[in-house]
Amino acid sequence: MKPSHLRPLTDSPWFWAHVFAAAALAAVLLRGSHVHQRQVQIERNGQGRQRALLQNPADQAKVTLSTAEHTLISLQPLTIFLLFVFIGSGVMLWRRRLARTSPAQRRSVSHCKKEGEP
C-alpha cells in the first residue's frame, strides 16, 4: 500500500477522540480557576441552606463551609480522565497509523530522514 493511498487521518475515530480530549483538557486548564471559584460559591450556598434548616445551633456548627483550598467537588478527576483519553487516543492513533504502513515504507521513510531528504 502506497502512502498516497492511506485513508485520511480524519477518518479515524481515534483522531477525533484525541482532538476533542485536547480541546476539553485545554478548556479545563484555562478556565479551571473560574470554575473552581464558582464551585466554592455553590457549595457555600448549599451548606448555608443546610445550616438554616438545622434547629439546634450546636448542629449548625457541625456543617463546615467550603473554602478555596477545600471543596467537596474538584476538577482533578475530570482532568485526569481527559489526560488518559488524550494519551490513550494518541497512542492508538499512532499504532493504527504505523500498522497501516508496510515495513519497507517505514524503512524508506527512516532512511530518507537520516540522509536529510524530505
N, CA, C and O atoms as a GROMACS GRO file, in nm:
protein
  472
    1MET      N    1   0.084  -0.117   0.000
    1MET     CA    2   0.000   0.000   0.000
    1MET      C    3   0.089   0.124   0.000
    1MET      O    4   0.176   0.137   0.085
    2LYS      N    5   0.068   0.214  -0.093
    2LYS     CA    6   0.147   0.335  -0.102
    2LYS      C    7   0.095   0.437  -0.001
    2LYS      O    8  -0.023   0.438   0.032
    3PRO      N    9   0.185   0.525   0.048
    3PRO     CA   10   0.140   0.625   0.143
    3PRO      C   11   0.030   0.715   0.088
    3PRO      O   12  -0.053   0.765   0.165
    4SER      N   13   0.027   0.738  -0.045
    4SER     CA   14  -0.076   0.823  -0.102
    4SER      C   15  -0.213   0.758  -0.097
    4SER      O   16  -0.315   0.826  -0.109
    5HIS      N   17  -0.217   0.624  -0.080
    5HIS     CA   18  -0.344   0.553  -0.076
    5HIS      C   19  -0.394   0.532   0.067
    5HIS      O   20  -0.498   0.468   0.087
    6LEU      N   21  -0.323   0.584   0.164
    6LEU     CA   22  -0.371   0.572   0.302
    6LEU      C   23  -0.496   0.658   0.319
    6LEU      O   24  -0.508   0.765   0.260
    7ARG      N   25  -0.587   0.608   0.400
    7ARG     CA   26  -0.707   0.687   0.430
    7ARG      C   27  -0.666   0.812   0.507
    7ARG      O   28  -0.566   0.811   0.579
    8PRO      N   29  -0.740   0.919   0.491
    8PRO     CA   30  -0.706   1.042   0.564
    8PRO      C   31  -0.708   1.019   0.715
    8PRO      O   32  -0.785   0.938   0.766
    9LEU      N   33  -0.625   1.092   0.782
    9LEU     CA   34  -0.617   1.081   0.927
    9LEU      C   35  -0.749   1.116   0.994
    9LEU      O   36  -0.781   1.063   1.100
   10THR      N   37  -0.825   1.205   0.932
   10THR     CA   38  -0.952   1.248   0.991
   10THR      C   39  -1.061   1.142   0.984
   10THR      O   40  -1.167   1.160   1.044
   11ASP      N   41  -1.037   1.032   0.913
   11ASP     CA   42  -1.134   0.923   0.909
   11ASP      C   43  -1.128   0.835   1.033
   11ASP      O   44  -1.217   0.753   1.056
   12SER      N   45  -1.026   0.851   1.112
   12SER     CA   46  -1.009   0.767   1.230
   12SER      C   47  -1.086   0.823   1.349
   12SER      O   48  -1.076   0.942   1.378
   13PRO      N   49  -1.162   0.738   1.419
   13PRO     CA   50  -1.229   0.785   1.542
   13PRO      C   51  -1.128   0.821   1.651
   13PRO      O   52  -1.156   0.905   1.737
   14TRP      N   53  -1.011   0.759   1.648
   14TRP     CA   54  -0.907   0.790   1.747
   14TRP      C   55  -0.857   0.933   1.728
   14TRP      O   56  -0.823   1.001   1.825
   15PHE      N   57  -0.852   0.977   1.605
   15PHE     CA   58  -0.811   1.115   1.578
   15PHE      C   59  -0.908   1.213   1.644
   15PHE      O   60  -0.866   1.309   1.709
   16TRP      N   61  -1.037   1.189   1.627
   16TRP     CA   62  -1.137   1.280   1.684
   16TRP      C   63  -1.140   1.271   1.836
   16TRP      O   64  -1.161   1.372   1.903
   17ALA      N   65  -1.120   1.152   1.891
   17ALA     CA   66  -1.112   1.141   2.037
   17ALA      C   67  -0.992   1.222   2.088
   17ALA      O   68  -1.001   1.289   2.190
   18HIS      N   69  -0.882   1.215   2.016
   18HIS     CA   70  -0.761   1.288   2.053
   18HIS      C   71  -0.784   1.440   2.044
   18HIS      O   72  -0.745   1.514   2.134
   19VAL      N   73  -0.847   1.485   1.938
   19VAL     CA   74  -0.873   1.628   1.919
   19VAL      C   75  -0.968   1.681   2.026
   19VAL      O   76  -0.942   1.784   2.087
   20PHE      N   77  -1.080   1.610   2.049
   20PHE     CA   78  -1.177   1.658   2.147
   20PHE      C   79  -1.123   1.650   2.289
   20PHE      O   80  -1.154   1.736   2.372
   21ALA      N   81  -1.043   1.549   2.319
   21ALA     CA   82  -0.982   1.541   2.452
   21ALA      C   83  -0.883   1.656   2.471
   21ALA      O   84  -0.874   1.713   2.580
   22ALA      N   85  -0.809   1.689   2.367
   22ALA     CA   86  -0.715   1.802   2.376
   22ALA      C   87  -0.790   1.932   2.398
   22ALA      O   88  -0.747   2.015   2.480
   23ALA      N   89  -0.899   1.952   2.327
   23ALA     CA   90  -0.978   2.075   2.343
   23ALA      C   91  -1.040   2.083   2.482
   23ALA      O   92  -1.039   2.189   2.545
   24ALA      N   93  -1.094   1.972   2.530
   24ALA     CA   94  -1.154   1.971   2.663
   24ALA      C   95  -1.049   1.992   2.771
   24ALA      O   96  -1.073   2.064   2.868
   25LEU      N   97  -0.934   1.931   2.754
   25LEU     CA   98  -0.825   1.947   2.850
   25LEU      C   99  -0.777   2.092   2.853
   25LEU      O  100  -0.750   2.147   2.960
   26ALA      N  101  -0.766   2.152   2.737
   26ALA     CA  102  -0.727   2.294   2.731
   26ALA      C  103  -0.831   2.382   2.798
   26ALA      O  104  -0.796   2.477   2.869
   27ALA      N  105  -0.959   2.353   2.776
   27ALA     CA  106  -1.066   2.431   2.838
   27ALA      C  107  -1.063   2.418   2.990
   27ALA      O  108  -1.079   2.517   3.061
   28VAL      N  109  -1.042   2.298   3.038
   28VAL     CA  110  -1.037   2.276   3.183
   28VAL      C  111  -0.916   2.347   3.242
   28VAL      O  112  -0.926   2.408   3.349
   29LEU      N  113  -0.803   2.341   3.175
   29LEU     CA  114  -0.684   2.406   3.228
   29LEU      C  115  -0.693   2.558   3.222
   29LEU      O  116  -0.645   2.626   3.312
   30LEU      N  117  -0.753   2.610   3.116
   30LEU     CA  118  -0.764   2.755   3.102
   30LEU      C  119  -0.873   2.816   3.190
   30LEU      O  120  -0.855   2.923   3.246
   31ARG      N  121  -0.986   2.748   3.202
   31ARG     CA  122  -1.100   2.801   3.276
   31ARG      C  123  -1.118   2.737   3.412
   31ARG      O  124  -1.216   2.764   3.481
   32GLY      N  125  -1.025   2.653   3.453
   32GLY     CA  126  -1.038   2.579   3.579
   32GLY      C  127  -1.048   2.668   3.700
   32GLY      O  128  -1.125   2.638   3.792
   33SER      N  129  -0.973   2.777   3.705
   33SER     CA  130  -0.977   2.864   3.823
   33SER      C  131  -1.113   2.932   3.835
   33SER      O  132  -1.164   2.949   3.946
   34HIS      N  133  -1.172   2.972   3.723
   34HIS     CA  134  -1.305   3.034   3.726
   34HIS      C  135  -1.410   2.933   3.772
   34HIS      O  136  -1.495   2.964   3.855
   35VAL      N  137  -1.402   2.813   3.720
   35VAL     CA  138  -1.497   2.708   3.758
   35VAL      C  139  -1.479   2.674   3.906
   35VAL      O  140  -1.577   2.650   3.977
   36HIS      N  141  -1.355   2.671   3.953
   36HIS     CA  142  -1.328   2.639   4.094
   36HIS      C  143  -1.388   2.746   4.186
   36HIS      O  144  -1.449   2.713   4.287
   37GLN      N  145  -1.371   2.874   4.151
   37GLN     CA  146  -1.429   2.981   4.231
   37GLN      C  147  -1.581   2.970   4.236
   37GLN      O  148  -1.642   2.989   4.341
   38ARG      N  149  -1.640   2.938   4.124
   38ARG     CA  150  -1.786   2.922   4.118
   38ARG      C  151  -1.830   2.801   4.201
   38ARG      O  152  -1.933   2.806   4.267
   39GLN      N  153  -1.752   2.695   4.198
   39GLN     CA  154  -1.785   2.576   4.275
   39GLN      C  155  -1.783   2.606   4.425
   39GLN      O  156  -1.869   2.557   4.498
   40VAL      N  157  -1.688   2.685   4.470
   40VAL     CA  158  -1.681   2.723   4.612
   40VAL      C  159  -1.808   2.800   4.650
   40VAL      O  160  -1.866   2.774   4.755
   41GLN      N  161  -1.851   2.894   4.564
   41GLN     CA  162  -1.973   2.970   4.593
   41GLN      C  163  -2.095   2.880   4.601
   41GLN      O  164  -2.177   2.894   4.692
   42ILE      N  165  -2.108   2.788   4.508
   42ILE     CA  166  -2.223   2.697   4.505
   42ILE      C  167  -2.224   2.610   4.630
   42ILE      O  168  -2.329   2.592   4.692
   43GLU      N  169  -2.108   2.556   4.668
   43GLU     CA  170  -2.102   2.471   4.787
   43GLU      C  171  -2.134   2.550   4.914
   43GLU      O  172  -2.204   2.500   5.001
   44ARG      N  173  -2.084   2.672   4.924
   44ARG     CA  174  -2.112   2.754   5.042
   44ARG      C  175  -2.261   2.788   5.051
   44ARG      O  176  -2.317   2.791   5.161
   45ASN      N  177  -2.325   2.814   4.938
   45ASN     CA  178  -2.470   2.839   4.939
   45ASN      C  179  -2.546   2.716   4.988
   45ASN      O  180  -2.637   2.728   5.070
   46GLY      N  181  -2.510   2.602   4.937
   46GLY     CA  182  -2.576   2.478   4.980
   46GLY      C  183  -2.553   2.449   5.127
   46GLY      O  184  -2.645   2.406   5.197
   47GLN      N  185  -2.432   2.471   5.175
   47GLN     CA  186  -2.401   2.447   5.315
   47GLN      C  187  -2.473   2.548   5.405
   47GLN      O  188  -2.514   2.515   5.516
   48GLY      N  189  -2.488   2.670   5.356
   48GLY     CA  190  -2.565   2.770   5.431
   48GLY      C  191  -2.710   2.730   5.444
   48GLY      O  192  -2.771   2.749   5.549
   49ARG      N  193  -2.766   2.673   5.338
   49ARG     CA  194  -2.904   2.624   5.344
   49ARG      C  195  -2.917   2.508   5.442
   49ARG      O  196  -3.015   2.498   5.515
   50GLN      N  197  -2.816   2.420   5.442
   50GLN     CA  198  -2.818   2.310   5.539
   50GLN      C  199  -2.817   2.362   5.682
   50GLN      O  200  -2.892   2.314   5.767
   51ARG      N  201  -2.733   2.460   5.707
   51ARG     CA  202  -2.727   2.521   5.841
   51ARG      C  203  -2.859   2.586   5.879
   51ARG      O  204  -2.902   2.576   5.994
   52ALA      N  205  -2.923   2.652   5.783
   52ALA     CA  206  -3.050   2.720   5.812
   52ALA      C  207  -3.161   2.621   5.847
   52ALA      O  208  -3.250   2.653   5.925
   53LEU      N  209  -3.155   2.502   5.790
   53LEU     CA  210  -3.257   2.401   5.817
   53LEU      C  211  -3.240   2.334   5.953
   53LEU      O  212  -3.336   2.280   6.008
   54LEU      N  213  -3.121   2.337   6.008
   54LEU     CA  214  -3.097   2.273   6.137
   54LEU      C  215  -3.151   2.361   6.249
   54LEU      O  216  -3.129   2.482   6.250
   55GLN      N  217  -3.221   2.300   6.343
   55GLN     CA  218  -3.284   2.374   6.453
   55GLN      C  219  -3.186   2.404   6.565
   55GLN      O  220  -3.189   2.513   6.622
   56ASN      N  221  -3.099   2.311   6.595
   56ASN     CA  222  -3.008   2.323   6.707
   56ASN      C  223  -2.881   2.397   6.662
   56ASN      O  224  -2.818   2.356   6.564
   57PRO      N  225  -2.840   2.505   6.731
   57PRO     CA  226  -2.717   2.577   6.695
   57PRO      C  227  -2.592   2.489   6.704
   57PRO      O  228  -2.496   2.511   6.630
   58ALA      N  229  -2.592   2.390   6.793
   58ALA     CA  230  -2.477   2.300   6.803
   58ALA      C  231  -2.463   2.216   6.676
   58ALA      O  232  -2.352   2.186   6.632
   59ASP      N  233  -2.577   2.179   6.616
   59ASP     CA  234  -2.574   2.102   6.491
   59ASP      C  235  -2.528   2.189   6.374
   59ASP      O  236  -2.466   2.140   6.280
   60GLN      N  237  -2.558   2.318   6.382
   60GLN     CA  238  -2.518   2.409   6.276
   60GLN      C  239  -2.366   2.419   6.267
   60GLN      O  240  -2.310   2.435   6.158
   61ALA      N  241  -2.299   2.411   6.380
   61ALA     CA  242  -2.153   2.422   6.381
   61ALA      C  243  -2.087   2.299   6.318
   61ALA      O  244  -1.972   2.306   6.275
   62LYS      N  245  -2.160   2.189   6.311
   62LYS     CA  246  -2.103   2.066   6.252
   62LYS      C  247  -2.091   2.076   6.100
   62LYS      O  248  -2.010   2.006   6.039
   63VAL      N  249  -2.170   2.162   6.040
   63VAL     CA  250  -2.165   2.180   5.894
   63VAL      C  251  -2.053   2.279   5.864
   63VAL      O  252  -2.068   2.399   5.888
   64THR      N  253  -1.943   2.229   5.812
   64THR     CA  254  -1.829   2.316   5.780
   64THR      C  255  -1.846   2.375   5.641
   64THR      O  256  -1.892   2.308   5.549
   65LEU      N  257  -1.810   2.499   5.628
   65LEU     CA  258  -1.823   2.568   5.500
   65LEU      C  259  -1.700   2.540   5.412
   65LEU      O  260  -1.589   2.528   5.462
   66SER      N  261  -1.723   2.532   5.283
   66SER     CA  262  -1.615   2.509   5.188
   66SER      C  263  -1.527   2.633   5.178
   66SER      O  264  -1.573   2.746   5.192
   67THR      N  265  -1.400   2.609   5.152
   67THR     CA  266  -1.306   2.717   5.129
   67THR      C  267  -1.242   2.696   4.992
   67THR      O  268  -1.267   2.595   4.927
   68ALA      N  269  -1.161   2.791   4.950
   68ALA     CA  270  -1.094   2.778   4.821
   68ALA      C  271  -0.997   2.660   4.820
   68ALA      O  272  -0.974   2.601   4.714
   69GLU      N  273  -0.942   2.626   4.935
   69GLU     CA  274  -0.847   2.515   4.943
   69GLU      C  275  -0.917   2.380   4.960
   69GLU      O  276  -0.860   2.276   4.927
   70HIS      N  277  -1.040   2.382   5.012
   70HIS     CA  278  -1.109   2.256   5.042
   70HIS      C  279  -1.253   2.263   4.992
   70HIS      O  280  -1.338   2.331   5.050
   71THR      N  281  -1.279   2.192   4.882
   71THR     CA  282  -1.415   2.182   4.829
   71THR      C  283  -1.455   2.036   4.824
   71THR      O  284  -1.370   1.946   4.825
   72LEU      N  285  -1.585   2.012   4.818
   72LEU     CA  286  -1.633   1.875   4.810
   72LEU      C  287  -1.611   1.816   4.672
   72LEU      O  288  -1.581   1.697   4.658
   73ILE      N  289  -1.624   1.899   4.570
   73ILE     CA  290  -1.609   1.854   4.431
   73ILE      C  291  -1.495   1.932   4.368
   73ILE      O  292  -1.489   2.054   4.378
   74SER      N  293  -1.403   1.859   4.302
   74SER     CA  294  -1.290   1.926   4.236
   74SER      C  295  -1.284   1.885   4.088
   74SER      O  296  -1.354   1.793   4.046
   75LEU      N  297  -1.202   1.955   4.013
   75LEU     CA  298  -1.184   1.925   3.872
   75LEU      C  299  -1.074   1.821   3.848
   75LEU      O  300  -1.050   1.781   3.734
   76GLN      N  301  -1.008   1.779   3.952
   76GLN     CA  302  -0.896   1.685   3.935
   76GLN      C  303  -0.938   1.554   3.868
   76GLN      O  304  -0.868   1.510   3.778
   77PRO      N  305  -1.048   1.488   3.909
   77PRO     CA  306  -1.085   1.364   3.839
   77PRO      C  307  -1.113   1.385   3.690
   77PRO      O  308  -1.076   1.302   3.607
   78LEU      N  309  -1.179   1.496   3.656
   78LEU     CA  310  -1.207   1.525   3.516
   78LEU      C  311  -1.078   1.548   3.439
   78LEU      O  312  -1.063   1.501   3.326
   79THR      N  313  -0.985   1.621   3.499
   79THR     CA  314  -0.856   1.649   3.434
   79THR      C  315  -0.778   1.520   3.412
   79THR      O  316  -0.720   1.500   3.305
   80ILE      N  317  -0.777   1.433   3.510
   80ILE     CA  318  -0.705   1.305   3.498
   80ILE      C  319  -0.770   1.219   3.390
   80ILE      O  320  -0.700   1.157   3.309
   81PHE      N  321  -0.904   1.213   3.388
   81PHE     CA  322  -0.974   1.134   3.286
   81PHE      C  323  -0.942   1.186   3.146
   81PHE      O  324  -0.912   1.107   3.057
   82LEU      N  325  -0.949   1.317   3.128
   82LEU     CA  326  -0.920   1.374   2.996
   82LEU      C  327  -0.775   1.351   2.955
   82LEU      O  328  -0.746   1.330   2.837
   83LEU      N  329  -0.685   1.354   3.052
   83LEU     CA  330  -0.545   1.327   3.021
   83LEU      C  331  -0.526   1.183   2.974
   83LEU      O  332  -0.451   1.157   2.880
   84PHE      N  333  -0.594   1.088   3.041
   84PHE     CA  334  -0.586   0.948   2.998
   84PHE      C  335  -0.646   0.929   2.859
   84PHE      O  336  -0.590   0.855   2.778
   85VAL      N  337  -0.759   0.994   2.832
   85VAL     CA  338  -0.820   0.983   2.699
   85VAL      C  339  -0.727   1.043   2.593
   85VAL      O  340  -0.710   0.987   2.485
   86PHE      N  341  -0.667   1.157   2.625
   86PHE     CA  342  -0.576   1.223   2.531
   86PHE      C  343  -0.456   1.134   2.500
   86PHE      O  344  -0.421   1.115   2.384
   87ILE      N  345  -0.393   1.080   2.604
   87ILE     CA  346  -0.275   0.995   2.583
   87ILE      C  347  -0.314   0.864   2.515
   87ILE      O  348  -0.248   0.820   2.421
   88GLY      N  349  -0.422   0.802   2.562
   88GLY     CA  350  -0.465   0.673   2.506
   88GLY      C  351  -0.504   0.685   2.360
   88GLY      O  352  -0.466   0.600   2.279
   89SER      N  353  -0.579   0.787   2.325
   89SER     CA  354  -0.620   0.803   2.185
   89SER      C  355  -0.500   0.838   2.097
   89SER      O  356  -0.495   0.798   1.981
   90GLY      N  357  -0.405   0.912   2.152
   90GLY     CA  358  -0.284   0.942   2.075
   90GLY      C  359  -0.202   0.817   2.047
   90GLY      O  360  -0.151   0.798   1.936
   91VAL      N  361  -0.191   0.731   2.147
   91VAL     CA  362  -0.118   0.605   2.129
   91VAL      C  363  -0.190   0.516   2.027
   91VAL      O  364  -0.126   0.459   1.938
   92MET      N  365  -0.321   0.504   2.039
   92MET     CA  366  -0.396   0.420   1.946
   92MET      C  367  -0.391   0.475   1.803
   92MET      O  368  -0.381   0.399   1.707
   93LEU      N  369  -0.397   0.606   1.791
   93LEU     CA  370  -0.387   0.669   1.659
   93LEU      C  371  -0.251   0.642   1.598
   93LEU      O  372  -0.242   0.607   1.480
   94TRP      N  373  -0.146   0.656   1.675
   94TRP     CA  374  -0.011   0.631   1.628
   94TRP      C  375   0.007   0.484   1.589
   94TRP      O  376   0.065   0.454   1.485
   95ARG      N  377  -0.044   0.392   1.673
   95ARG     CA  378  -0.030   0.249   1.643
   95ARG      C  379  -0.105   0.212   1.516
   95ARG      O  380  -0.053   0.137   1.433
   96ARG      N  381  -0.226   0.263   1.500
   96ARG     CA  382  -0.304   0.232   1.380
   96ARG      C  383  -0.237   0.287   1.255
   96ARG      O  384  -0.233   0.220   1.152
   97ARG      N  385  -0.186   0.406   1.265
   97ARG     CA  386  -0.120   0.467   1.150
   97ARG      C  387   0.007   0.391   1.114
   97ARG      O  388   0.036   0.370   0.996
   98LEU      N  389   0.081   0.350   1.215
   98LEU     CA  390   0.204   0.275   1.193
   98LEU      C  391   0.174   0.136   1.138
   98LEU      O  392   0.250   0.084   1.055
   99ALA      N  393   0.065   0.074   1.182
   99ALA     CA  394   0.029  -0.060   1.136
   99ALA      C  395  -0.015  -0.059   0.989
   99ALA      O  396  -0.004  -0.161   0.921
  100ARG      N  397  -0.063   0.053   0.941
  100ARG     CA  398  -0.110   0.059   0.802
  100ARG      C  399   0.001   0.083   0.702
  100ARG      O  400  -0.021   0.071   0.582
  101THR      N  401   0.119   0.116   0.750
  101THR     CA  402   0.232   0.129   0.659
  101THR      C  403   0.311   0.000   0.662
  101THR      O  404   0.322  -0.064   0.766
  102SER      N  405   0.365  -0.038   0.550
  102SER     CA  406   0.442  -0.162   0.543
  102SER      C  407   0.581  -0.139   0.604
  102SER      O  408   0.626  -0.025   0.613
  103PRO      N  409   0.649  -0.247   0.645
  103PRO     CA  410   0.784  -0.232   0.699
  103PRO      C  411   0.880  -0.167   0.600
  103PRO      O  412   0.969  -0.091   0.640
  104ALA      N  413   0.863  -0.196   0.470
  104ALA     CA  414   0.950  -0.136   0.369
  104ALA      C  415   0.930   0.016   0.364
  104ALA      O  416   1.027   0.091   0.349
  105GLN      N  417   0.806   0.060   0.375
  105GLN     CA  418   0.779   0.204   0.375
  105GLN      C  419   0.838   0.270   0.499
  105GLN      O  420   0.892   0.380   0.491
  106ARG      N  421   0.828   0.202   0.613
  106ARG     CA  422   0.884   0.259   0.735
  106ARG      C  423   1.035   0.272   0.724
  106ARG      O  424   1.093   0.370   0.770
  107ARG      N  425   1.100   0.171   0.662
  107ARG     CA  426   1.245   0.178   0.645
  107ARG      C  427   1.283   0.290   0.549
  107ARG      O  428   1.380   0.362   0.573
  108SER      N  429   1.208   0.304   0.441
  108SER     CA  430   1.241   0.408   0.343
  108SER      C  431   1.220   0.548   0.403
  108SER      O  432   1.298   0.639   0.375
  109VAL      N  433   1.118   0.565   0.484
  109VAL     CA  434   1.095   0.694   0.547
  109VAL      C  435   1.207   0.723   0.647
  109VAL      O  436   1.259   0.834   0.651
  110SER      N  437   1.244   0.624   0.726
  110SER     CA  438   1.351   0.648   0.824
  110SER      C  439   1.483   0.668   0.753
  110SER      O  440   1.567   0.745   0.800
  111HIS      N  441   1.505   0.599   0.640
  111HIS     CA  442   1.629   0.615   0.563
  111HIS      C  443   1.636   0.756   0.505
  111HIS      O  444   1.743   0.818   0.507
  112CYS      N  445   1.525   0.807   0.452
  112CYS     CA  446   1.522   0.942   0.396
  112CYS      C  447   1.549   1.045   0.503
  112CYS      O  448   1.620   1.143   0.479
  113LYS      N  449   1.494   1.025   0.621
  113LYS     CA  450   1.514   1.121   0.728
  113LYS      C  451   1.661   1.123   0.773
  113LYS      O  452   1.712   1.228   0.811
  114LYS      N  453   1.727   1.006   0.769
  114LYS     CA  454   1.867   1.002   0.810
  114LYS      C  455   1.956   1.076   0.712
  114LYS      O  456   2.055   1.138   0.752
  115GLU      N  457   1.922   1.069   0.583
  115GLU     CA  458   2.004   1.134   0.484
  115GLU      C  459   1.973   1.283   0.472
  115GLU      O  460   2.045   1.356   0.404
  116GLY      N  461   1.867   1.327   0.536
  116GLY     CA  462   1.830   1.469   0.531
  116GLY      C  463   1.742   1.504   0.414
  116GLY      O  464   1.724   1.622   0.386
  117GLU      N  465   1.685   1.406   0.343
  117GLU     CA  466   1.597   1.433   0.234
  117GLU      C  467   1.455   1.451   0.288
  117GLU      O  468   1.423   1.394   0.392
  118PRO      N  469   1.371   1.527   0.220
  118PRO     CA  470   1.232   1.545   0.267
  118PRO      C  471   1.148   1.422   0.248
  118PRO      O  472   1.030   1.423   0.282
   0.00000   0.00000   0.00000
